[in-house]
Amino acid sequence: MRAKKKSNLGLDNTSSVTVVLPSRKRMRQKMAKKPYEVEYKGVIVRCVTPEEAAKVAQLLGGEPENPEFAPWRVDEFTDFVARIQVTQRRLLHALLKKRGQSLPDWQLCGELGLSSNQALAGVLSGVTKVAKAMNIEPKRIYVQHTKYNQGSPERRYWVTSAFQKAADDADWPLLNDLKDRDEK
């Protein structure tokens, strides 16, 4: 008689959503790596890989047509990053380095040398304008989530897994992509 293999899955029935999770020990080991985050009705679900995050999002009601999951064509990606200005490239590079992790607004401003959230909004607006000019939904590029802490907003940003994959596939950005024209 063969011994049954012990399942490493457990059920977590919080709120009104049933989610199958790995055992607590396995979960802690996996979460030691930086997780990818999926927001669902104000709840953030953390996953180990972007594929798991996409699968969870789809299971929780994210649809394949959701712009966050729409894959990028090579020509579309290279045309987009060629059109944005160097500050927008630096912003996307900062988000890409986080590999799907969110970055708070204050940290993003610091990395880019921006003095305020208003300056950051200007940089994000540039990304959005180029995307819309190319008929690209801005949510295919980055996601913003605002959370209020004692009445003060904290905005967090991250690139979509599809944009991350396109950047990885294109080996983007190159060092020259992040320099001003007079620095090259």
N, C-alpha and C positions, 0 to 999 in steps of 0.2 A: 504494500500500500504506500503510495506516494504522499508525502506531506504537502499540505496546501501551502502555496506561497502566500505570505502575509501581505495584504494590500497596504500600500503606503498612502492611501487617500483617506481623507476624512470629510465629513459634511459640516458645513457652516451655514446655518439657517438664520442669518441676521437680517433685519428688515424684512422685506417681503421677497427677497431674491435668494434662491438656493444656489450656493456656489460650491463646487467640489475643489478642495484644496489638498496639496500634499500634506503628509504628516507634519507635525510641528517641528520635529528635528530636521527633516529634509527642507522644510520651508525656511528655517533659520539659516541653513547652509546655503541655500539658493539666494536668500536675501542679503547674505554677506556681500554678494556682488551688487552693483548698483542696479536698482529695479527700473523698469519702464513703467510709466504711469498712464492709466486710462481713467478718465473722469466719467462717472455715470450718475446722473441726478444728484450732483453735489458730493458724491462719494468718490474717493480716489482709490483705484485698484492698482496694486503694484505687481508687475510681472518681470520675469528675468530676461526675456528676449522680446524684440519688437514683434516677432511673429506671434508670440503668446498674447501680447497686448492687443494686436489686431484681432486675434481669434476671440478674446474676451469681449472686446468692443462689439464685434459682430454678434456674439451670443447674447449680449445685453441690449441689443436693438440697433447697434451700428450697422448700417447697410453698406453693401459693396459700393454704392454710388456716393457714399460719404466722401467728400473731397480729401479728407485726411488720409484715406487709404488708396486714392487713385494713383496708380504708378505714373512715373515720369518717362517720357520718351527721351532718348539721348539728345536729339536735336533741340527739343523743347527746353531741357535743362540747361544745355550749354548756351542757348540763345538768351535764356532768362538771366543767368549769372553774368553774361557778357554785358547786358544792358544796365544792371544795377551799379550804383556808384560804390566807391571803395568803402565808405562808412557802412553801407548796407552789407557789403561782403564781409566786413569785420564782424558785424552783428551776427550774421548767419554762421560765420566761423565759430564765434563764441558759443552759439547754441549747439552747433554740430559737435564741438569738443565734449559737450555734456552727454552725448550719445543717448538722447531721449529723455534725459533728466531735466527737470524744470530749473530755471535760473530766475531768481528774484530780480525785480526791476533795479533795485539799488546796486546789486552786484553787476548787472549788465551795464549800467551807467558807469560804474567804476572801471570795468574792463575796457570800455570804449572811450573813456576819458570825457564823458558827458557830464554836464553840470546839474542836470535835472531830468525828471520824468518828461517834462515838456520837450526837451531836446531829444530824448529817446523816442517820444511819439513822432517827432519829425522824421527820424531815421526809419521807423516802422512804416510811416506814411509813404516814404519813398519806395519801400519794398512793395507795398500794396498798390501804388500807382503803376509801377512797371508791370506787376502781375495782371492788373485789370486791363492795361493797354494790350497785353498779349492774350486776353481772354482766359486767364488762369485764375481760379478761385484762390484768394489769399490763404484760406484754410488748408490748402495743399502744401503750404510752405511752413507756416508756424501756427502755434496755438497760444492763446493768451487766456489765463484764468485769473480772476480777481477774487481775493478773499479779504474779508474785513476783520481786522483785529482791533478791538476796542474802538471801533468807529473809523479807524484808519485803513485805507485800502493798501493791500500788498498784491502787486501784480506779478505773476510768474509766467515765463515764456519757455517754449520748447519747440524744436522742429518736429515735423511729422515723421513717422517711420519711413514713409515713401520718399520724402525729401532726403532723409539720412541715407537711404539706400542709393538714391540717384547720385548723391555727392560721393559716397564711397565708390560706386561703380565708375565714376568719372575722375576719381582721385582729386577731387576739388575740395578746398582751394589750393592752388600752388602759391608759393611764397610771393610771387609777383602779383598775384590777384589781390593781395592785401596791402600793397604799397600804392602811395599816391603816384601819379604820373611823373612828378619831378623827382621822386625817390628812386625810380627804376633805372 
